[in-house]
Amino acid sequence: MNAERIDRVNKEDMFEYLDNLRESGVTNMFGAGQYLVNTFGLRTNEAQEVLLDWMVTFEDRHKEVTG
């Protein structure tokens, strides 16, 4: 799977998976790349890219809506 194949839908699924993994407390999220490799069939470098993107965008994706 290359960057072109990690499309938005797949990335959203991976982000949801990472959110659930984080909530479970099973692993430190810095080690979560291997979970992406095992679950989604990514190469290690691809998993690290997805994980980094998840980390960088985490706060924006989880802002509470206040009104």
C-alpha positions, -999 to 999 in steps of 0.1 A, spaced: 0 0 0 15 33 -9 5 69 -1 -19 71 -30 -37 40 -16 -40 54 19 -71 74 8 -93 95 30 -117 68 38 -90 44 48 -72 71 68 -105 79 86 -108 42 95 -72 41 107 -77 73 128 -109 58 144 -89 26 151 -61 46 167 -86 66 188 -100 33 201 -66 19 207 -56 50 227 -88 48 247 -81 11 255 -47 19 270 -33 -12 255 -2 5 242 17 38 243 7 55 211 43 60 201 43 22 196 10 21 178 26 19 143 30 -19 146 -8 -22 153 -14 -4 120 10 -27 102 -8 -58 117 -43 -46 113 -43 -27 80 -14 -43 62 7 -12 59 45 -11 56 63 2 86 71 36 70 34 40 59 22 32 94 45 58 109 32 84 84 -4 76 93 4 76 130 23 110 128 -7 125 109 -30 111 136 -9 127 163 -6 161 145 -43 163 138 -56 148 171 -64 180 189 -82 195 159 -103 164 154 -113 161 191 -122 197 199 -153 199 219 -180 220 204 -190 248 228 -219 270 222 
